[in-house]
Amino acid sequence: MTETTAITGALPGTGNDFEELRRSGRTYVDKTDYIFEIAVFNGPFILTRPANFGKTLLLSALASLFAHGTEYFEGLKIAGHWRDTGEYNVITIDFGGSYESVKSLDTHVCAAIEEAARLSDTDLYARKGDSLHIPLTHRGPELMGSLLENSKRKTVLLIDNYDAPLSLPGLPEEQIKAFSLYLTEFFTIVNSSIGNLRFLLVTGVMPVPLSEMFAIFSSYINLTLDSENAALLGFTPDDVSGFMGNELSRAAQVLGCDQKQLLRSINRYYGGYRMTIDSPVEVINPRSLMRFLANPAAGFRNYWPESGGRYASLAVNWLRSLPEDILSNIMEVLSGPYSLKENYGYIGTPPGSALYHTGYLSVRTIKNELGRRRVILTPPNLNTTVTLLAIYFTLVSETPVSEADIGDIASGVREGLTGGYPEALVAALNRGLALLAFDRQDSFENSRNLRDIVFTILLLSGLAAERADTGTASAPDIAAEYLKNWKNCRTVIRLRLAGPGEDAEALLSETGTELRNAFSENGSENTEKIALVVSAQDRRITRWQKI
């Protein structure tokens, strides 16, 4: 099943109802080849991915497939391959929501089961002898057992957000344990009736905890770290080009760039998610992409906090565990082939593993100096990098900075670059140097350390910055890309640190000459160059020159 089918129409937005998407002619990115490879088996399966990556839409498509066959799949990859014509009782239970107590969760589950029983004409209260030899303390699991036991047909059971009750903000440890016990009871009942199921898939954000309470998942097929399903959720660049070509073309026209250039920027801001160690592809955050394509004139805004970054407390715990050099450790965290599976429940979860599963970090493999493969975790894109840095400076740093101050610095940097006001850029950078210098004591000891601070300020400002290698140890470069008058532009900043007694004016002149010579032949009309001299004593920019 390798053929490609482009389905055109309006953007899907935040819709999670597969049949409604198809009826309305909105875009559905065809993942049905992956769905086929899963649905031909019974499972049971479990799959975890970050929030807003399409898990609910996946379950909705599976529900439609088992309930109505290929009625809503015309033109999709699966249409000519699906042969299962059985009639099933299709049940979807979503554990997502906010629950004050286990009682409120139980009420929610009971309502979902009673509705499923009504639709399938199943008598929840007819018992076939004493077939359930499991002590039950809640009504929901008991009704689940009755539904599966008394159903007239085999059941397709789809469980969404299985771990949501465990991840509510500020949940005390005793509540986590209470919710865990409830879920254990629920899935124990499901497993006791596994023979009545045609298909079972459980989805969530966090992986299956390796605890005795969740040993019930030990027999499930875990799709999470399966490289063959790396692109099952999220959009690949080919998905975007093939299914959203019209929207991509419109955005490129608005921003004054070609589509290849735009796709690179989209991946830089919203993509870069490598879901498995051996993944053949990287995927893009669907919710962030939809927000961008709906309003490209707003530019590449940071949509991560609202499109997936709901786990700030986990980020705080991880950042507090890092050594002193925060920037280096945020950008590259040593991991191991098996550490991604480490999870001990929502109590005592290894922070790096938790942030990988929630989407703040992504996995990469690089070669060390001996040529051996090394596994690292790193922020997948600029949005997650900015979010982690902002959390660090506002909540973790020994001298916290307010969100308002970070916002002021960011707006000043963007105004200075995109508006062509270097004075505003210098003022914003000086404010950043005063407020955001790392807790380490050697920030102003050499130009390389100083560059790290300025680089961080540019990242916090939402700019695609990189520490360039075109400079020297005494005058390193930073390159930043941004939109100016809807054109992709690039600014190269060369830094020089002036120690006590050094002539700042002479250093500025020397740095300016270096910049002219370095970029005289390969410079672009859309590339600007700025030389900066920072006083080590005053810890601020005292000289600058636009080349």
C-alpha positions in Angstrom: 0.0 0.0 0.0 2.4 2.7 -1.2 0.2 4.7 -3.6 -0.3 8.4 -2.7 -3.7 10.1 -2.7 -4.0 13.9 -2.4 -7.3 14.9 -0.8 -7.9 18.6 -1.3 -10.3 20.8 0.7 -10.4 23.2 3.6 -7.9 22.7 6.4 -9.0 20.3 9.1 -8.5 22.8 11.9 -9.0 21.1 15.3 -11.7 18.6 14.1 -11.3 15.1 15.6 -14.4 13.6 14.0 -13.3 11.6 11.0 -16.7 11.2 9.3 -17.5 14.9 9.7 -14.1 15.7 8.1 -14.9 13.5 5.1 -18.5 14.7 4.8 -17.5 18.4 4.9 -14.7 18.0 2.3 -12.0 19.2 4.6 -8.5 18.0 4.4 -7.7 14.6 5.8 -4.1 13.6 5.6 -4.2 10.0 4.5 -2.7 7.7 7.1 -4.9 4.8 6.3 -2.0 2.6 5.1 -0.8 2.7 8.7 -4.3 2.1 10.0 -4.7 -0.9 7.7 -1.5 -2.5 9.0 -2.8 -2.2 12.6 -6.5 -2.9 12.1 -6.1 -6.3 10.3 -4.9 -7.6 13.7 -6.9 -7.8 17.0 -4.3 -6.2 19.2 -4.5 -5.4 22.0 -2.4 -2.3 21.2 -1.2 0.7 23.1 0.2 3.9 21.6 1.4 7.1 23.3 2.2 10.4 21.6 2.3 14.1 22.7 -1.0 16.0 23.0 -2.7 17.2 19.9 -0.8 14.9 17.5 -4.0 13.2 16.1 -4.7 10.3 18.5 -8.4 11.1 18.8 -8.8 11.5 15.0 -7.0 8.1 14.6 -9.5 6.5 16.9 -12.4 8.2 15.2 -11.2 6.8 11.8 -10.9 3.3 13.3 -14.4 3.6 14.8 -15.8 4.5 11.3 -13.9 1.7 9.6 -15.2 -1.0 12.0 -18.7 0.5 12.1 -19.3 1.4 8.4 -16.5 -0.3 6.5 -15.0 1.9 3.8 -18.1 4.1 3.4 -16.2 7.2 4.4 -12.8 6.1 3.0 -13.4 6.5 -0.7 -10.2 7.7 -2.5 -8.0 6.8 0.5 -5.3 4.2 0.5 -7.2 1.6 2.5 -10.3 1.6 0.3 -9.2 -1.2 -2.1 -7.6 -3.3 0.6 -10.0 -3.6 3.5 -11.9 -6.9 3.5 -13.4 -7.2 7.0 -17.2 -7.0 6.6 -18.0 -8.1 10.1 -20.6 -6.3 12.2 -19.2 -5.0 15.5 -20.2 -3.2 18.6 -17.9 -0.2 18.4 -17.2 1.6 21.7 -15.0 4.7 22.3 -14.3 5.8 25.8 -12.3 9.0 26.4 -10.7 9.4 29.8 -9.8 13.0 29.0 -11.3 15.8 31.1 -10.9 17.3 34.6 -11.9 15.2 37.5 -12.2 16.4 41.1 -12.2 12.9 42.4 -12.4 9.2 41.4 -16.1 9.5 41.9 -16.4 12.1 39.2 -14.3 10.0 36.9 -16.5 7.0 37.6 -19.6 9.0 36.8 -18.1 10.0 33.5 -17.1 6.4 32.6 -20.6 5.1 33.6 -22.3 7.6 31.3 -20.1 6.6 28.3 -20.7 2.9 28.9 -24.5 3.4 29.3 -24.6 5.3 26.0 -22.6 2.6 24.3 -25.1 0.0 25.7 -28.0 2.0 24.4 -26.6 2.2 20.9 -25.8 -1.5 20.8 -29.0 -2.6 22.4 -27.0 -4.4 25.2 -28.6 -5.2 28.6 -26.0 -4.1 31.1 -27.7 -5.8 34.0 -28.2 -9.3 32.5 -25.6 -11.5 34.1 -24.5 -14.9 32.7 -23.9 -16.6 36.1 -21.0 -15.4 38.3 -18.5 -15.0 35.5 -16.7 -12.0 36.9 -14.5 -13.2 39.7 -12.9 -9.8 40.3 -13.6 -7.7 43.4 -15.0 -4.4 42.2 -15.2 -1.2 44.2 -16.5 1.2 41.4 -19.6 1.0 39.2 -17.8 1.9 35.9 -15.5 -1.1 35.7 -18.5 -3.3 36.6 -20.6 -1.9 33.8 -17.7 -2.3 31.4 -17.5 -6.0 32.3 -21.3 -6.3 31.8 -21.2 -4.5 28.4 -18.4 -6.8 27.1 -20.0 -9.9 28.6 -23.5 -9.3 27.3 -22.9 -7.7 23.9 -24.5 -9.7 21.1 -21.6 -9.0 18.8 -17.8 -8.9 19.1 -16.6 -5.5 20.3 -14.2 -3.0 19.0 -12.9 -1.0 22.0 -11.1 2.3 21.6 -9.7 4.0 24.7 -8.5 7.6 24.4 -6.4 9.5 26.9 -6.1 6.6 29.2 -3.6 8.5 31.4 -5.4 11.9 31.5 -6.7 11.4 35.1 -3.1 10.9 36.2 -1.7 14.1 34.6 -4.1 16.7 36.1 -2.0 19.8 37.2 -1.1 19.9 40.9 -2.6 16.4 41.6 -1.4 15.2 45.0 0.3 11.9 45.3 -2.6 10.2 47.1 -5.0 11.3 44.2 -2.6 9.8 41.6 -2.6 6.5 43.5 -6.4 6.6 43.7 -6.8 7.2 40.0 -4.2 4.6 39.2 -6.2 2.0 41.2 -9.3 2.9 39.4 -7.7 2.5 36.0 -6.1 -0.7 37.1 -9.5 -2.1 38.0 -11.0 -0.9 34.7 -8.4 -2.5 32.5 -8.3 -5.7 34.5 -12.0 -6.0 33.6 -11.3 -5.3 30.0 -8.5 -7.9 29.9 -10.8 -10.5 31.5 -13.1 -10.2 28.5 -10.4 -9.9 25.8 -11.9 -12.9 24.0 -15.0 -10.9 23.2 -13.0 -8.2 21.5 -12.4 -7.9 17.7 -9.9 -5.0 18.3 -8.5 -3.0 21.2 -6.4 0.2 21.0 -5.5 2.3 24.0 -3.9 5.8 23.5 -2.4 8.4 25.8 0.5 10.8 26.2 2.7 9.0 28.7 4.0 5.5 28.3 2.8 2.5 30.3 4.2 2.8 33.8 6.5 0.0 34.7 4.8 -0.7 38.0 2.8 -3.6 39.5 -0.4 -1.7 39.1 0.0 -1.5 35.3 1.4 -5.0 34.8 -2.0 -5.5 33.1 -0.6 -3.9 30.0 2.3 -6.4 29.8 0.6 -8.4 27.0 -0.3 -5.3 24.9 1.6 -4.6 21.6 3.3 -1.3 22.3 3.4 0.8 19.1 5.0 3.8 20.7 8.7 3.1 19.9 8.0 1.1 16.7 9.9 2.8 13.9 7.4 1.4 11.3 4.7 3.6 12.8 6.8 6.7 13.3 4.7 8.7 10.9 1.3 7.3 12.0 0.6 10.6 13.8 1.9 14.0 13.0 2.6 15.3 9.5 5.7 14.7 7.4 6.9 17.4 5.0 5.6 15.2 2.2 2.1 15.1 3.9 2.1 18.9 3.9 3.2 19.2 0.3 0.8 16.5 -0.9 -2.4 17.3 1.1 -2.1 21.0 1.8 -0.5 22.3 -1.4 -3.0 25.1 -1.9 -2.6 26.4 1.7 1.2 26.1 1.4 1.2 28.1 -1.8 -1.0 30.8 -0.3 1.3 31.1 2.8 4.4 31.3 0.6 2.8 34.1 -1.4 1.9 36.0 1.8 5.4 35.6 3.1 7.2 36.2 -0.2 9.2 33.0 -0.3 9.1 29.8 -2.3 7.4 26.7 -1.0 10.7 24.8 -0.4 12.0 27.6 1.7 8.6 27.8 3.6 8.7 24.1 4.3 12.1 24.4 5.8 10.9 27.2 8.1 7.8 25.2 9.0 10.0 22.3 10.1 12.3 24.5 12.0 9.5 26.1 14.0 6.9 23.3 14.3 8.6 20.0 13.1 11.6 18.0 14.0 9.8 15.3 16.0 11.6 12.0 15.7 9.4 9.6 17.5 11.7 6.6 17.6 15.5 6.0 17.7 15.5 4.5 14.2 12.7 6.6 12.8 13.1 7.1 9.0 11.2 10.5 9.1 10.6 13.5 11.3 7.1 14.8 11.8 5.5 18.2 12.3 3.1 19.2 15.1 -0.4 19.2 13.4 -2.0 21.7 15.7 0.8 24.3 15.4 0.9 23.8 11.6 -2.9 24.4 11.3 -2.7 27.5 13.4 0.1 28.9 11.2 -1.5 28.0 7.8 -4.8 29.6 9.0 -3.1 32.9 9.5 0.4 33.0 7.8 0.5 36.8 7.9 1.0 36.5 11.7 4.4 34.8 11.0 5.9 31.9 12.8 4.4 32.4 16.2 5.0 30.0 19.2 2.0 27.8 19.3 3.6 25.1 21.4 2.2 26.1 24.8 -1.4 25.8 23.5 -0.8 23.0 21.0 1.0 20.5 23.2 3.0 22.1 26.0 0.7 21.4 28.9 3.3 19.8 31.1 5.2 22.8 32.5 5.7 21.1 35.9 7.6 18.3 34.2 9.7 20.8 32.4 10.5 22.6 35.7 11.6 19.3 37.3 13.8 18.5 34.4 15.4 21.9 34.2 16.2 21.8 37.9 18.0 18.5 37.4 20.4 19.9 34.8 24.0 20.9 35.5 25.1 24.5 35.5 25.5 25.1 31.8 21.8 25.3 31.1 21.9 26.1 27.4 24.2 23.3 26.4 22.2 20.8 28.4 18.9 22.0 27.0 20.1 21.5 23.5 21.7 18.1 24.0 20.9 15.6 26.8 22.7 12.2 26.8 20.3 9.3 26.8 20.4 5.6 26.0 18.6 3.1 23.8 16.4 1.9 26.6 16.0 5.0 28.7 13.1 6.2 26.6 11.0 3.3 28.0 11.8 4.3 31.6 8.6 5.3 33.4 7.6 4.4 36.9 4.2 6.0 36.8 3.4 9.7 37.5 5.3 9.4 40.8 9.1 9.5 40.3 9.1 9.5 36.5 12.6 10.3 35.0 12.2 13.9 33.8 14.0 13.4 30.5 11.9 10.5 29.6 8.7 12.3 30.6 9.6 15.3 28.4 10.4 13.1 25.5 6.9 11.5 25.6 5.1 14.8 26.1 6.9 16.4 23.1 9.3 18.9 24.7 12.2 16.8 23.7 12.9 14.5 20.7 15.4 11.7 20.1 18.4 11.9 17.9 21.4 9.7 17.3 24.9 11.1 16.7 28.3 9.5 16.5 30.8 10.1 19.2 34.6 10.5 18.7 35.0 6.8 18.4 32.4 6.5 15.7 29.9 4.8 17.9 26.2 5.8 18.0 25.1 7.9 20.9 21.5 8.7 21.7 20.6 12.2 22.8 17.4 14.1 23.6 17.0 17.6 22.2 14.2 20.1 21.7 12.7 19.2 18.3 12.2 22.8 17.1 12.4 26.4 17.8 9.0 26.6 19.6 9.9 24.0 22.2 13.3 25.5 22.7 11.8 28.9 23.3 9.3 27.4 25.7 11.9 25.5 27.7 14.2 28.6 28.0 11.3 30.8 29.1 10.3 28.2 31.8 13.9 28.2 32.9 14.3 31.9 33.2 10.8 32.5 34.8 10.6 29.6 37.2 14.0 27.9 37.7 16.7 30.5 37.5 18.2 31.7 40.8 17.3 35.2 39.7 13.9 34.7 38.0 12.7 37.1 35.2 9.1 38.0 34.7 7.2 37.0 31.5 6.6 40.7 30.9 10.4 41.4 30.9 11.1 38.5 28.5 8.3 39.8 26.3 9.8 43.3 26.2 13.2 42.0 25.4 11.8 39.8 22.6 9.8 42.6 21.1 12.8 44.9 21.1 15.0 42.3 19.4 12.4 41.7 16.7 11.8 45.4 16.2 15.5 46.0 15.9 16.0 43.3 13.3 12.8 43.2 11.3 12.2 47.0 11.5 15.7 47.9 10.7 16.4 49.7 14.0 19.8 48.6 15.3 19.5 51.0 18.2 16.4 49.0 19.4 18.3 45.8 18.9 21.2 47.0 21.0 18.9 48.3 23.8 17.0 45.0 23.9 20.2 42.9 23.9 21.6 45.1 26.8 18.5 44.5 28.8 18.8 40.8 28.1 22.4 40.8 29.2 21.4 42.4 32.4 18.5 40.1 33.2 19.3 36.8 31.5 23.0 36.1 32.0 23.3 32.5 33.1 23.9 31.7 36.7 27.4 30.5 35.8 30.1 32.9 36.7 32.1 32.9 33.5 29.5 34.4 31.2 31.6 37.5 30.5 35.0 35.8 30.6 35.3 35.2 26.9 33.5 35.9 23.7 32.3 32.3 23.2 30.4 32.4 26.5 29.1 35.8 25.7 27.8 34.5 22.4 25.8 31.8 24.2 23.9 34.5 26.1 23.1 36.6 23.0 22.2 33.4 21.2 19.7 32.6 24.0 18.2 36.1 23.8 17.7 35.6 20.1 16.0 32.2 20.6 13.7 33.6 23.3 12.7 36.3 20.8 11.4 33.6 18.5 14.1 33.9 15.9 15.7 31.0 14.1 19.2 31.6 15.4 22.3 29.5 15.1 25.8 29.8 16.5 27.8 30.1 13.2 31.3 28.9 12.8 32.4 31.7 10.4 34.0 33.8 13.1 37.0 33.2 15.4 37.4 32.3 19.0 37.9 36.0 19.9 35.1 37.2 17.6 32.5 34.5 17.1 29.4 34.8 15.0 25.6 34.4 15.5 23.3 34.2 12.6 19.6 34.9 12.9 16.9 34.4 10.2 13.6 36.3 10.3 10.9 37.9 8.1 11.3 41.5 7.0 8.7 43.1 4.8 7.6 39.5 4.2 11.0 38.5 2.9 13.3 36.0 4.5 16.3 37.9 5.8 19.4 37.0 7.7 21.5 39.0 10.1 25.0 38.0 11.1 26.2 39.4 14.4 29.9 39.3 15.2 30.7 39.7 18.9 33.9 41.0 20.5 34.5 41.2 24.3 36.5 44.2 25.4 38.5 43.4 28.6 39.8 46.0 31.0 42.1 48.5 29.3 41.3 47.4 25.7 40.3 50.0 23.2 36.6 49.3 22.4 36.7 51.6 19.3 39.7 49.8 17.8 38.0 46.5 18.4 34.9 47.7 16.7 36.8 48.8 13.7 38.7 45.6 13.5 35.5 43.5 13.8 33.7 45.5 11.2 36.6 44.9 8.7 36.5 41.2 9.4 32.8 41.1 8.7 33.2 43.0 5.4 35.9 40.6 4.3 34.2 37.4 5.4 30.9 38.2 3.6 32.1 40.3 0.6 31.9 37.6 -1.9 29.0 35.4 -0.8 26.9 38.0 0.9 23.2 38.3 -0.1 21.2 41.4 -0.6 18.9 40.1 2.2 21.9 39.6 4.6 22.8 42.3 7.1 25.9 42.4 9.3 26.3 44.0 12.7 29.5 44.2 14.8 29.1 44.4 18.6 31.6 45.2 21.3 30.7 44.2 24.8 32.5 45.6 27.8 33.5 42.8 30.2 33.6 45.4 33.1 30.2 47.0 32.3 28.6 43.8 31.1 26.9 45.6 28.3 27.3 46.5 24.6 29.2 49.8 24.4 30.0 49.9 20.7 28.1 48.7 17.7 28.2 49.2 13.9 25.9 48.1 11.1 28.0 47.0 8.1 
